[in-house]
Amino acid sequence: MMKVLVADKFEKVGLDGLRELNCNVQYAPDLTAADLPAKIKEFDPKILIVRSKKVNAEALEAGAALSVVIRAGAGIDTIDVAAASRLGVFVTNCPGKNSIAVAELVMGLILSLDRRIADQVGDLRAGKWNKGEYSRSRGLHGRTLGIVGLGQIGREIARRAQAFGMRVVAWSRQLTIEDATRLAIGYCQTPIEVAQQSDIVSINVAATGETRHLVNRDFLTAMRPGPSSSTPPAAPWWTRRRSRRRSSRRGSAPGSMSTRTSRPAPPRSSAPPSPNCRACTVPITSGPPPSRPRWRSPTR
């Protein structure tokens, strides 16, 4: 019987499915990253399933039988892939599982920012009713949404934006003019060009060294005065101090940030965040499940 350790919160239907496959499943969602090596050594699973929990080299080395680590999400940045490759452990993820959920959230954030829904709710709960102030809105129809990173999430966002009557422009490393034409999307050669053409920007790139601080001073300066939002699904490429400076000095409307990180990063400054900043987490999933996971072969 194959041993499977599920070390993060997981849907019951998934656990039941593993047991139906005659797997010996141990469910330990409350484990911390520090406790994970000891648990792996004790249970000695062949498969480890995690969501946001970090899997470091110590955890990977603790399992004599460990052969596969599955991240129940889109990225693998929480797993020490180099150590896994060295140990001959396969690492895989579930691309596309939450693409629809993220796209829906992004559109919800954009609508919320345009209509200032969060501010209205805050005032209403404080006993204030300011219909005249909150009746003013630019709306989404006819405005331009810029997308940086046109993968599965980016394409789902584009489809929904087009349904709202928005013009969509995009940059992505593998996007060609032919692909953009087929998707009825404006082709941009650089992220800066996306910023220059857009009223609203959505960033949908993996958190890597290459994308770190992608949203920097040059990017923010290139944006049109007063864009409604920048809706990033991950945080490391976001330059916090520069975004605060830009939102306070150039008269931009509120910006929103959704993040997959498990907890906020330590603040780099004692200054409070800009009042024009909104934040929320990405839902686990929505819509149909992915067709198949993508396997990554280790370097032996």
N, C-alpha and C positions, 0 to 999 in steps of 0.2 A: 504494500500500500504506500503510495507516494505521499510524503509529508509536505504540507504546505503551511507556511506561517504567514498569516495576514496581520501585519503590524500597524495598520491604520484603520480608521473607520471605513466600513465597507457595506454595501447594500446586502440585505439578507438574501435576495434572489441570487446574488453572486456566490455567497457562501453555500447556499443550497445546491447551486449548480456544480460547485467543486465536489461537494459530498456525493452528489449523484454520479460523478465520475470515479467514485470509490477512492477519493483522496482523504487522507488523514489531516483534517484542517484544524489548526489551532488559531483561534481568533484572539488577538491581544491588542486592541485599538488604543489602549492607554499607555502603552510602552513609550518611554522617552528614547531619544537617540542614544543617550548614555547607557540605557538599560538593554539596548538591542543586542550588543555583542554577547552578553551573558545568556540572553534568551535563545539566541541562535545556537550557542554552544550546548545549551541544555536540551533543546528540542531537535537540533541537527536537521533542519528541513532541506529538502531538495529544491524547493521553490520558495522565494520570499516575495510577498506582494506589499507594496507601500504606496502611499499617495504623496504626502508632503514631508514625511519623515526622512531625515538625512541618513544615508547609508555610507559610512566611511570605510576606510581600509580595515580598521579593527573589526568591524562587524562582518565584513566579507571574509576575513581570515579566520573568524570564529567557527565557520561552518565547514566541517569536513566533507559533507555530502552536497553542499550548496552548489547548484549549477546554473540557476536562472534567477535573476531579480527582475520583477515586473513592476514598472511604475504605472499605477492606474491613473494616468493623466497624460498630458501632451508632451511634457519635457522630461529630460533625464538629468537636469542640472543639480538635483539633490543626491545623486549617486556618484560615487568615486569610480568613474568609468575606467580610468587608468589602472587603478588597483584591480578592478574586475577583469580587465584584459590580461593583466599579469598573472592572475590566478586561474584564468580559463573559465570565468563565470560569464555567461551571456547576460546582456542587459537589454531590456525591451520596454517599450511604452505603448500607449493606446492612442495614437494620433486620430484626431477627428471625433473623439468621444464627446467632448464638450464644446465643439465648434459652434453648434447652433445655440447652446446656452450662452456662450460668450457674445455671439453676434446679437442675440436678443438683448443682453445686458447693455452692450454698447449703444444700441438704438434707444434703449430706455434712458440711458444717461444723457444722450444728446437731446432727446425730447424734454427731459427733466431740466436740463440746463437752459434750453431755449425758452421754456415756460416758467423757469425758476420755481419748480414745484417744491423743492426742499425748503426754500425760503418762505414760500406760501404756507407750507405745513407748519414750519416753526412759528410764524406769526400767528397762525390760527390757534395753535396750542397755547400761545401766550395771550389769547383773547383779543387779537387784533384782526380786523378785516379791512384790507386795503385793495379793493377791487380795481380802482383806477391805476394803481402802481403795477399790478400784476396782469392787467389786461393787455399790456404792450408786449408784443413778441414779433420777431422777424419771421418766424416759421422756417420750415425746412425746404419747402417746394421751391425749386429754382436755384438753390444754393449749392455750393460745391463741397463735396466730402473728399478729402485726400486720405489715401490709405498707404501706409508704409509697411510693406510685407503682405503680399497677396497670396498667402497660403490658404489652407482650408477655412480658417477663421476670417481672413480678409475677404475671401470670395463670398462667404455667407453674409458678411456685413454689406458688401457691395450690392448683392441682390436686394437686400432689405432697403438700402438707401435709394436704389433706383425705383423701388415700389413707392417711395415717398416723393418721387419726382425730382430727386437730386441728381446733379451731374457728379460723376465719380472720376477721379484721377488717381493714379497709383504708381508706385515704384516698388519693384521687387527684384532681387538678384537674377531670378530666372524668367522674369516677365519679358516677353518679346512684343514687338509692335503688332505682330499677327495675333497673338493671344489677346492683347488689349482690344484690338478691333473686334475680335469674336465675342468678347465679353461686354462690348459697348462701353469701354472704359478708356479714359484719356491716358496716354502713355507719358511717363516722366522719366528722365534719364538719371535723376538723383533725388534723394530725400529732400534736399533744399528746394528743388523745383516743385515738389509736392507742397511744401510749406508756402511757397510763393503764390500758388494758384488756389489755395483752399480757404474756405470759410471755417471748416471743421476738419480736424486731423485725427485719425485713428492709427496708433502704432501697434503693429502685430508681428513682432519679430522675437526670435528666441533670445534669451539672455545669455550672451556669450561675450568673450573679450572683445570681439569685433564690433558688437553693437553697444558696448558700454558707453554711456554718455552720448548716445546718438542724438538725443534731444538736448542739445547744448545751446550756448548763446547764439551761435550762428543760425541754428535752426529756428529758434524762437524769434530772433530778429527778422528773419525772412518772412515770418507769418504776417498775414494781413492784420491791420489794427482791428481789434474787436472780434476775433474768431470765437465761436461759442465754446468749443471744448477740444481738449486733447485727451483721448481715452485709451491709455495704455493698459494692456493686460498683464504686463510684467514690469518690475520696477528698476532693475539695475542700470538700464540705459538712460534713466531720467535724471537730469541734473537739477537737484532740488532747489538750491539757492538761486540758480539762474532763472528757474521757472517762476520763483516768487518775485524776483526783481522784474521780470518781464510783465507779469500780470498786474503788478502795482504801478508800473511806469507807462505802459503803452495802452492802457485803457482796455485791456481785454476783458471779455465776459468770463464768468467762472470756468475753470477747467476741472475735469474729473479724472480720477485715476482708479482703475480696478487692478487688483494685484493677486498673484497666485502665491506670494510668499506667505509662510505660516505665521509670521509675526513681524511687526514693523522694524525696520532697520534702526540702529541707534541714531539719534539726530546728530547732524554735523554742526549744528548751530543752536544756540539757546533761543534764537528768535522764533516766535510762533509761526506756524504755516500761514500762508496768505489766506485771507478770508474768502478769496476767489477759488479756493481749492476744495474739491469734493473727493471722497474716497469710498470704496466699497470692495467686497470680495467677489470673486467669480463663483457662480454656482457650480456644483459638481457636474451635473449633466442635464441634458434636455434633448428630446428627439430620439431618433433611432440609434442603436448601438453601432460601433464601428464594425466594418466587415471582418478585418483580421488585424492582429497586432503586428507591428513591424519589428523584426528581429535584427539585432546587431551582433555581428560575429566578433569575438575578441581577437586581439592580436596575441598569438601564442609565442 
